[in-house]
């Protein structure tokens, strides 16, 4: 059976999730629709799937009457005594790709050989008709049937979210940032941050491992299972992660392109709980920060093996993301550090760390212990701590005593030394990262071979250079490319699952990248990228005479700005704005520039795209695809990674 603690933890986790119904960036309405469909397709009432109070109460009653028997009966009937099962055996093969390609070629050849000339001509004609249809524009009268907004319908003011910042709250040495919203359904969303700049550069690859250890190996008197149960019983979840962002120095706007050597790096413990449970939440925060069980060799080795397997699988399934990270690593320190701690480079690091864990555990443990001691260094750690809280007024009032108790209990000297001014001085990791970038992330076209039948094709370069300011119109143009030209030519015509581009007007690096997802093409997709500037120039001319199309592009960009946010997302947005010192005036100027975008801005963007500085390519694909691309003149430095 199951213990009372296990049941209580699981039930609280499920009930918390149901009552909060936090879908993140996923549209809540779509979640409701899909939930309703799960019953509707079986001729049951659509709303039955959305009503949880009655079945939840029923389950609680059953547990109160029979304990874990309700679960053991379920397991016995549907798993143990269920004879409807299948056993699948998977055998790895290094020649699987070649075998599948050969099989496909043989099948197609046999089909073709069995067809008459008339049948072949019919297939060719239908293919040409399909391509013509894919390349054609929808008729104006067809587009007019779709309801749409007008520019006059849009709100011209930026939506602001509350920020209350208190430095050295209650003489604790800790900065507390609060976002009091109208309603958070009685839930407090909390993030606690400690600075990591003091960690040695050579240990950066261990930071992701340290964050996992904090919640997965137990802490203090709690085993890993007991810690998980405590988190589940009293909170809506606790996690540890890393935050790293570039900072604009004094006198530099958030949309200026700057060197990017000023950064902030934090270890973040985040969690959520109802207002009356925040004392437990803070207790868990402190427990995993100061007493996480680092000396858990067996568990750590399991985690490293799992990380390595997941990373290999993720590169094969989400190669576009890794290609993008790889490209970014060539252009900025921040991008290079992302690659080092989570990109393709990290795969090699994980293998090395795993070898150290298996063969020299004591040395690896000493490094982990030193890292924790560094971020909790008594004389300065308080100055780098930030507590970020999102909640409604009732929650804020209820948790105030817990906040005071937590701040006073933290390690470190409240009157200790101040850390460096990260906004105006170079981050300690920058010097070594800059030296390593030249060899580890050279500016060249690279291909990464994995077992796959599709490609993830990336190309990038600098659209803006240091000292320039990025206009808000770039948000409109890049979205126009993403949902128009690239969608049509990479996805619809090219057959990829996705074709898009990325450009962050507030990124500080001026980098523009093209990406494709599960793409049957490689060299042809690069040709599409290279033709983008000319297509955009032609589009700019059309937009001069088509104000409705221009308005549609602007409305789409504003929609990206004004998407519905959950309470925790509102708090995060407000916190990030404060952290990077972005002013309300800068945000309003950005929005005004979007709303005032003109066709000439599309032309200016196209000219910059045509003269993209320092272009380079990163592709995740198969060996056969790279060989075919080389024959087509797209030669890359190819290496096998999985």
N, C-alpha and C positions, 0 to 999 in steps of 0.2 A: 504493500500500500504506500501511501504518501503521508508524510508528516503534516501536522497542522501548520507548521511554519512554511512548508512548501506550498500548501494550498492557499494560505493567506497571501503569500507573495504573488502567486500567479493570478489570483482573483483581483487583487488591488491593481496589478498592472493592466489587466484586461478592462476593468471598470474605469480606470483613469483614462485609458485610450478611447473608450467609447464616449465618455462624457466630454472629453476635450475635443475630440474629432478634429485633430490638427492634421491637415493634409499637406502642410508645407507649401511648396510652390505649385503643387498639383491642384487644378481647379476644383473647388469644393462641390460645385454643381455637378461636375462630371463624376465625382465620387458618389454623390447621391444617385445619379442615374445608373451607374454600373451596379451599385448595391441593389437598387430596385430590380434591375434586370435579372439578378440571380434567382429571384422568385417568380418574376413575371413570365419568364420563358417556360415555366412549368405550370402555367395557368393559375398561379396563386396571386394573392393581392400584392401589387408592387410595393406598397408601403410596409408590408410585413418585415421585409429585410432591414428596414430602417428603424424599427421599433425594438429597443433592447431592454426596456425597463421590466416588462413582464417575464421574458425568459431568464433575465439575470436574477430577478427575485426568486423565480422557481428553482434555479440552480443553487442559490444561497440556502433555500429551505431544504433541498435535498442534502446538501453538505452538512447542514446543522443536524439533520436526522440520522444520517448514516456515515458521515465523515468521508473518507476517501473511497468508500465502496462504490459510489457512483462512477468513479473513474476506473476502478479495477474491473467492474462489470463491463464497461465500455471496451476496455482493452481486451478482455477475454473474448467477448463476442465478435468484435470487428477485426481483431488482429490475431490473437493466439489460436482461436478455433475457426478462423476464416480460411477455407481451402481455396478460395479464388485468388491465386497469386501467380506470379511469373518470376523466373530467375533469368537475369541477363548477365552475360559474361562479356567483358570488353577486353580486347587484346590489342596492345599498341603496335603500330606499324610505321616504320620510317619511310615506307614507299606508298603510303595510303594516297597521297595527293596524285602521284603519277598513275596509280592504278585507277583512280576515279576519273582522271582526265582521259586515260586510254579507253576506259569503258564508255564514257560519254561520246568520244569520237567514233568508236566502233558502232554504237547505237545510231548515231546521226548518219553515219555513212550507209548503214544498212537501210535506214528509212529513205534516204535520198536515192539509193540504187533501186528501190522498189517503186519509185514514183515515175510517172510519165512526164514528157516534156511539158504537156499542158498543165499538169499539176504543179510542176516546178515554177512555171511562169505565173500561176495563180498565187503561189506563196510569195514570190518576189513582188508582185503587184500589191498584195495585201500589206506586205512589210513597208513598201513605199507609201502606201496610203496612211498607215499608222504613223510613220515618221512625219508626214505632212500634217496630220492632225495634232501630233504632239507639239510641233513647232508653231502652230497657228494660234492667234490670239482669240480670246472669247469675243463674240460680237457685242457691241455696245448695248444693244437691246437686251441681251442675256444678262450682262452685268447689272443693268438697271433694275432687274427683278430682285436683286439682293438688297435688303434694307441696309442703310449706311448712315453714318453720322456726317455732320457738316463741321467745318472748322469752328463755326460760331457756337457749336454745342460743347466745345472743349473748355475746361477750366484753365484759365491762364495763370493762376497762382500755384506755386509749389505747395504741396501738402507737407506741413512741418509736424514733427512729433516731439513731445516734451523731453527735455534734458535738464536734469538738476545735478550739478557736479559739485561735490564737496571734497576738497583736498584735505588730507590729514584729519579725517572725520573722527571726532571724539579723542583727538590726540593719539590716534593709533598709527599714524604714518601712512595709512592706506587711503587711496582715492576711491570714493564711492560715487557711482553714477546711477541716477534713478530715472525711470521713465514711467510716470504715473498716467495710466490710460483710463478711459471711462469704464471699461469692463474687461477683465481677463478671466471671467468665470470663476473667481476665487483662487486662481492659480498664480503662483510666483515663478517667474522664469529668471534664473540666476546664473551668472557666469563669474568665476573667480580666476584671476590671472596673476601669474608670477613671471618675472622677467627671466629670459634664458640667455641673454647676451654674454654672460660670463662663461658659458659652456665652451670648451675648447672646440675649435673648428674640426679637428680630426674625429670628434665624437658626434658630429651632427647626424650621421646615419643611424645612430642609436636612439635619437629622440623619438621617432615613431614607435620604436619598441618600448621605450620607457612609458609612453602614454598608455599603451595596451596593458603593460604590467600593472599600472595603477588601479585598474578595475577588474583584472582577470586572474590574479594570482593570490588574492586575499590580502588582508591588511590587519596589523595588530593581532588581536586574539581571534579574528575571523578567518576561516578558510575561504577558498575561492567560492565555494557553494554558499557558505553562510553569508558572505558579503553580498553576493548576488541576491540572496533572499532578503536581506535587510534593505537593500536598495529597492527591491520590488515591493516590499511590504509598506514602506513609508513614503515613497516618492513615485514620480512618473518617469523616472530614469535619470541616470548619472553617467556622464561620459567625459573622457579626457582627450584633448586634441591640441594642435599647434596653431598659433596665429602668427603670421609674418606678413608685414606690409611695408611698402616704401612710404617715406614721409617727405612732403615738400618742405624745404627749408624756409626760413623767414623771407618774406618778400616774393615768394613764388606761388602762383595760382595753382589750384588743383588741376587745371587743364593745361598747364605749361609742361613742356617736355624738359626733364632735368636729368642729371647724371644718375640718380637712383642709388647713391651709396649711403644715404641716410635711411635707416630702417628701424622698425620695432619688431621684436620677436618675443612672444609670450607662450607659456604653457597654460592652457585654458581648461578648467574644470567646469563643466556646465551641468545643470540639472533643473528639474521643475518639481514643485510640490504644492499642495494646498497651503494656504496661509498658516494654518495651525500646525503644520508639519515641517516648517522651515527650520526649526531647531534640529530635527533629525537630519535634514538635508545638509546643514552646515557642519554637523558632527561628522557626517560621511565625507564631506569635502576635506576637512582637516585630517581625517583618518587616512584617506588614500594619498594625500599630499605628503604626510610626514611618516607614515608607518606601512606603506605598501610593501608587500613581501617581495623584495628583489631577489632573495636567495631561493629561487625555485627553479632549479636547473631543468628538471624534467618538463615542467610546464612551459618554460621559456623556449626550450628546444621544439616542443610541439607547436608553439605559436610561430616560431621562425619558419618551420616547415610549412605550416599553413599559409603564412604570408607569402612565401616563395611560390607555392602552388597557385594561390589566388592571383598573384601578380602576373604569372605566366598566362593564366587563363584570361585575366583582364586585358592584357596586351593583345591577345587574339580576338577578344570580343569587343573591345573598346579602343582599338588601335588609333582612332582619330584623336582621342584625348592624349595618348602618349606621344603621337607625332607632334601635336601642338605644344606639349610641354618641352619636347626636344628642341623644337624651333625656337621657343622663347628663351631657352638656355643659352642661345648664341648671342643674344642681344642685350641682356641685362643681368646684373648680379642677382636680383630677386628671382628671375627666371631660372638662372643656373642653380640656385639653392633649391628651388622647387624640383628640378630634375634630379638633384643629388639626393633629396629626401623622399622622392616619390615617383620618379620617372623610370625610364629604361635603365639609366645608370644605377638606380637603386637595386635593381635585380642582381647585379654583380655584388653590391655591398651586402645584400642579405645572405648570399652564398658564403661570403667571407665571415660574416658575423655568426652564421650557423656553424661553420667549421670551428670558430673560436669557442662557441658554447659547448660543442661536443668534445673538443680536445684540450681546452685551457679555460675551464669555467671560472676558476678563481680570478684570472686576469680580467675577464669580461665583467664579472660581478664587481670587481674593484672599480672599473670604469663607470658602471651604473651608479654605484654608491657615491662616487665622486661627483657625478652629474647632479644627483639629488642634493648633496651637500652644497654644491655651488649655487643652485637656485634658491636655497634656503640659508645662504650665508648670513650670519647674524647681524653684521654691521650694516648691511645695505638692502636686504631682501624686502623689507617693508616699503621702501621708497618705490619699488617697482611693482607693487601689488595694486590691482584694480578690482573692485567689486561692482558688478553691473547688475542692476535689478529692474525687472519689468513687472508691473502689477497694477491693480486698481487701488483706490484709496483704502478700502477695507483691508486688502492684503498688506499694503505698506504699513498701516497702523498695527496690524496684528503681529507682523514679523519684526517690528522695531527692536524689541528686547533681544530677539535672537541675533539680529545684526550686531548689536553692541557687544553681546557675549562672544560672538565669533571673532570680531575684530580684536578684542582684548586677549583672545586665546591664541592668536597666531604666533608662529615663531618669529624671531628677529627683534631688533631694537627699534622701538617707535621713534626714537630720536637719533637714529643712525645716520650713516652717510647717504648723500644723494647720488644717484646714478648719473651718468653722463647725459647731456642734452641730446637725445636721439634725433631731434628735428634738425639740428644744426651741426652735428659731428658725425663722422663716419662710423658705421657700426663695426664692432671688433672682428666680425667674420669677413669683412669686405676684402682686406688685403690678400689673404690666402685664396679666397674665391676668385679674385681677379687673376691671380697667377695661374690657378688651375684651369680657368676657363679656356685659355689659349689652346691647351692640349686636349682637354676633356670635352669641349664643345666647340670645335672648329667651325668656321663659317664655310660649310660645304654641303653638297647634296648627299644625303645618306638614305640607305635602305636597310630595313630590319626584317629579316626572314623569320617567319613563324609558320606553323602548319595551318594553312587557310586556303580557301578558294576565292576569297575576295580581297580587296585592297582598301587601305585607309590612306588617302593621298593628301599630303599637306604641302603648302608652299607659302612662304611668308617673306616679309621685308619691312623696312622702315618707311612709313608713309609720312611721318613728321620727324624732324631731327631736333636735337637739343637746342633750347632757346626759342622754339616756335610754340605757338598757342593753338590748341585744337578747337575749332568752332563747333557749336552744338549741331550744326547741319550734318556733321559726319555721322551722327546717330541715325538720321533719316536715310542717308545714302547707303550706309552699310546694311541697314535693314532692307532697303529696296533691293539690293543685290542678293541678299540672303533669301528673300521670299519671291524674287522674280527671276533674274537671269540664271543664278546658280541653281535654283530649284528646277527651272525648266531644262537646263542643259546637262546638269550632273545627275539629277534624279529622274525627271520625266523622260528625257530623251536618252540619257546615258544609262539609266537602269539602276543607279545606286539607291540605297535606302535613304541616303541623305546627302545634301550638298549645301554648304553654308560658308560663312566667313566670320571672323571675329575681329573686333576693334573696340578697344576701351578708351573713350575720350578722356577718362580720368585716370588712365593707367600710368601716365608719366613716362612711357617708353616709346610711344608713337608706332607700335608694331601692329601690322595688319597681317592676318593669316587666312588662307583658303584651306578648307578641309572637306573631305568626303567620308561617308560612312558606308561600310559594306558595299564597296564599289566593284562592279565587274570589270572596270577599266582602270588603267594606270596612265599610260602615255597620253591617251585621248583626254583624260581629265586634266592633265597638266596643260594640254593645248587649250582647253576651255578656260582655265585660269588665265592663260596668257592673252586670251581674246577679250577678257573682261573689260579692260579699259576702253577698247574701241566700241564695245556694246554699250557701255555707259555713256560715251560721248554721243552716240546715236540716240540714246534714251533722253539725254539732256535736251537735244533739239526737239524731240517729240513733246517733252514736258513744257517747253516754251509755249506750245500751242494747245496744251491740254491741262488747264488748271484743275480739272476734276481729278485727274490722275495724280497730280502733284499733291493735292489736298489729301488724297487717300494715303499717300506715302507718309505725309506728316502725321495724320491721324494714327497710323500704325505705330510710329515711333513714340507718340505720346501715350499710346496704349501700353507700351513696354514700361514707361515710367509710372503709370498709374494703376498697375495691376493690384488686385485685392491682396491685402496682407493679413496674416494672422497676428495676434497680439505679440507673440515672441519675435516675429519678423519685423514688426514696427519698432520694437525695442532695439533689435540688432541694427536696423537701418539708422536709427537715431544715434546709437553708440558709435557706429563706424563713421558717421558724419563728424562727430565730435573728435574721434581719434585722429583723423587725418586733417583736422582743422578746416574743414570746408564750411564756408559761411553761407547763411541764407541768401545773401546777395549774389554769391557765385552760382548757387543753385537756380535762382530766379533768372539770372542772365542766360544760363544754359538752356532753360526751358523756353525763354523768349527767342533764342536763336533757333531752336527747333521749330517753333511755331512760325517763324519768319523765313524759313528755308525757301530758296528760290531755285529755279532751274539752273541758273549759273553756278550754284554750289555743287550741283551734280557734275558740271563740266570741270570745275576746279578739282574735285575729287578724282575724276577720271584722268586728268593730266598728272596728278601726283601718282596715281596707280600705274600709269604708263612709265613713269620714271622712278619706280619703286627702288629705294636704296638698299644695297646689300642683300639681294634676294637669295633665298636658299630653300632647299626641299628636304622634307622628311616623310618617308613612306613606310608603312608596315604592310607587308604583303608576302607572297610566296616566292620561292626561288624561280619558278617558271615565269611568273609575271615580271620579275626583274630582268630575266633574260630576254623576254619579248620586248620590254621597254628599251633595253640597251640596243636591240636591233633597230628600234625606231628612232634611235638617237638620243634617248633619255638615259644617260649613263650616270650611275650613282656609286658611292662607296658602300658596298653591301656587306652586311655581317649577319651571321646566324645568331639569334638570341634565345630561341626556344626550340 
